[in-house]
Amino acid sequence: MRRRQLLAVALAGAMATALAACGDSPNANKKNGQAATVLNVGMPNGPQAENNNPFLTTSAAASLGYRWQIFEPLMMWNPVKPAEPFKPWLATKAEWSPDYASVKVTIRDNATWSDGQKLTAEDVAFTYNLVKKYPALNDQGVPYTDATASGNEVTITMASPQFVNQQKVLWRVPIVPKHIWEKISDPTTDPVKQPVGSGPYTLKSFTPATTTLTVRDGGYWQDLPKVKELRFTSYTDNSAQTTALANGESEWSFVFIPNYQTVFAAKDQAHHKVWAPAILGIHGLYVNTTKKPFDDPVLRRAMNMVIDREDIFTTAEAGYFHPLVKSVTGLPSPAGDSFIAPEFKGQEHKVDVEGAKALLTGAGYKLDGNTLKDKTGKAVTLKLTDPAGWSDYQTSLEIVKDNLSKIGIAATIDKANQDAWFRNVEQGNFDATFRWTEGGATPYDIYRTVMDGRQLKPIGTASPAGNFGRFNNQQATEALKAYANATDEAARTAAMTTLQKVFIDQMPMIPVGADNIGGAYSTKNWTGWPDDSNPYGAMQPTQPNALDVVLHLKPAGS
């Protein structure tokens, strides 16, 4: 059975590559002088099951990013320049209460659903109440309490101040039509085979390899995009995706490309580009703190002391994809520098194998030859897991496996199916895994993703908003609350210092690299992409900004 499943995956991956390689894009066959009409988007996520549910992180719509071309948020926020004001979208205005526990949004009066019905404030209120009712749809963990409509205004209330979560409230919730979704019996499992949204695109066709969207005939609230058709191809792994980018079959992707100058940029120096702006988010090794002996912070600190971040950055991340995080606080530079507590400024992570051994033996662990034994005399073993196709993560795990062997921890590597990995991580069914944190305008989102006790769920129950390692520390949870509820900078500074102390002492997640929100793309057929000269939004095609990017694009030469 296992071999048959692997064969099916391999065949599906080959299908994805073959479909992209057949030159079935009008762009490839267009006559001289004829403008491009199709944009080919790719992701290295393997064959997809048909699921267009915009709320589910495991759906094809989320995995490939096309949910944000069909469904829209209330506002656009730019994570590359997080201090910039929000851009009005389905809402023309947003007014927060002084305590940031509620926001009143004004809904534009010229938006319609793709089935022709008018988008109303009732639809918006319904959407937020839906997210409140079903925690599985609330992947940002915002504590919504109510949403009420009055005329063209909607008041959204939360159980606590949301100063640090403004973008999550206004930017990360896809608005859905009440007249469709009120008939769905279980929105946490429904695949939404015929999605109806307010965006400029509708679903044309779906296969496990390629999803095609087509532009609406009309009725969109702003000018329709120049891109008439979007083709989202899911390649079997990073290598297949990179090959498609290099030969021009794929024109836009978020993918790790080892030696990207040689294997991608040099294939068409004039048109092949990579833009990977850093944000205030990180990647690292999440440790399941419920599993013995990894519930012991001493062991986790020792693991941190031997993991070679520089080797991972140079070898696994090609020296560009996830910039090295040096600070012991886990905060990336320069984005996080101003937030580092005075007592930790200048303190950088250094590999110290002998120091890690001394820490362990002093705490009751024993090194028996090349084997570390815990306080009960049992050999310490660890399973490291990440999706098989994510080559940078797989290389990172190999480095971590070698690093941990130096203190006697015997690690194995599980090359997981992506969908199963997402489920297992959210449900806490893992030992250790490389994953990212959320990013925001402050380090709050980094520490919240790792340490928030309000997201603590039993093993087997999904926690999509974070705390995947089931870290249970009341001091961290209270500091997160204090930071979010603070009314002055001094209170926020005190809370941030506490968070950094807990993070360093307890090490619930071992930080390695900074996050980026970029992409690889081609200007051969389309221009108008964000870059250093015009960083109007995130480049990553799975972010809400992806719609804004598509709306900026124009056929090359036009």
Phi, psi and omega in degrees: 000317181297317181296322180295320178296318180296321179296320179298319179296317181297317179295319179295320178296320178296323178299317180299316181293319182295319179299319180290329187278349187281358178069034184276015179266134175305331179299322183290334185250004185294147181287160179304129178088348180279133183289150177293150178233341185246139172244125181261115181251141180226154171218147184270053191251007177077177183299142185249146170271144184293109179204112183252019180291116187287346183271337188271123181294341181267357182286158175298324180299322178280317183300317182268340176099357187285352176301326184280355173269340180259317181251152185231154175269177178286322183221159171257136178234142184257103182291344177286327177231074191297341181277351180292151177297153175295148176264125178303140179225253175291335172257135179272344182203148175223124181241114180273147174289159181304328180266004179059027177263356176207156178218136177254121182248143177258121186270132180297151187261004183244018179264140178229157173281160183293347175269006175098345181284152182286139173278130185233171175298330178298323177297318182293314178299318178301315182301312183290327176290329176295315179296323177294319185290325184243098181304332180294341177271349186263071186289350177264352176068025179284131184278071179294140176245331181190158172216124183233142180254142175214108185065233179259018180244148177230131175254120181253124181246148181234159183285345182209163179301143184238038178307318184276353186243021183302319181291330179289326180286317189262339190247337189252006180252114177285125181280133183238155182283128180300319186293344175264310190282338177291347179265355180275122187290321179222094182291352179276348181232344185294130182280354176051065185297331180236080185292138175241117182228180180262354182287176185279357183238152173234160180285126178262313181201158179221134167223166178301338181264319188220132173248130183244130175248148177235148183290146178297153176292329181173185178087359177284147189285347174226180182303136179293149180293156176287335177285113184275335181216136177246126179244116181258109180256133179257105181279158188293330180197182181300321182297313179296321178295318180296319178300318180295322176295316184296323181266005174087003179287329176246139186246354183198129179200157166251105186207145174283127180240104177294139180052050190298331180297320183279313188276345181233297187300317184291343180290335175202079188303330183285334189239335184276121186229154171230128175231115186231070181292137180284152174229175182274071177207161184223167172240151177183187182265108174283134179246133178285106187280001177268348185262127177286144000270014185282002170282355181267116181297335177298317179295318181295322178294321179295320177300317179299324184291339183251349180284124187271094182297322182294321178296318179297316180298314184285314187274312185275326186253014173056022176071017180211328196288316176232093185308143184302131173262115184262326186297141177295342180282348183086359183275134181283156178248141006269354188303324185260000187303317185289347182264350184289130180298146182308321184290346180249358180298133179082352179276117183243150178293136176224140177291129183214083183295314182294322177296323178293319178297318180295321179298317182291312181294328177291340181259007175103003175276159180229137173262110180256091187067242178259017183241128174271129177246137182284186186292345178263358181091006181270138179298139181272118178235159185209134174257122178261134185221142172199162180303140186301324186279352183270088192296324180293321177292321179296320176294321177300318180295322178297319179294316179298318178303314179294318179300314183292333179296338181288344174244020171085009178272122179270109182253145172241162183239129177254117177270094193275158165291137187301312182297318179296322179298313179304313181298312183295321179294314180296329181268359179077020180265069180198165174266304179205145183206146170280132178202168180263169169253168169291158176238158180199200182276347179221170177291355181310315185293327176299306183289328178295316181301326185269322196236007187284111179293342177289343176261008183289121181234154176297154175302131181100344176256128186295139174233073187294341183273353178138193186051051182294329180276006177055046180282125185242096181219110185297326181297318178294317180298317180293324179292323176297316177299315183297319180296314182292329184266354185298144179254359178214162186292327180297318179294321178295319180298318179297317180293321180294324177297318178298316180300319180292322178296314180297316182300315181291319182287323187260333178047059179289339176216135183266108184287147181228307185222160176281156178275158169226163184229047188253205181185164171256140186206169179235137177261009183297316182255335185226139176235166181108011181292151173291148176202189183300328181281338180213073183279064187284349179182177179290145179274338187297126185288354179263001180267158177305330179296345182303324178295317179298322178298311181300321180292339177278342188284144176226149177301138180302135179086357181276000000 
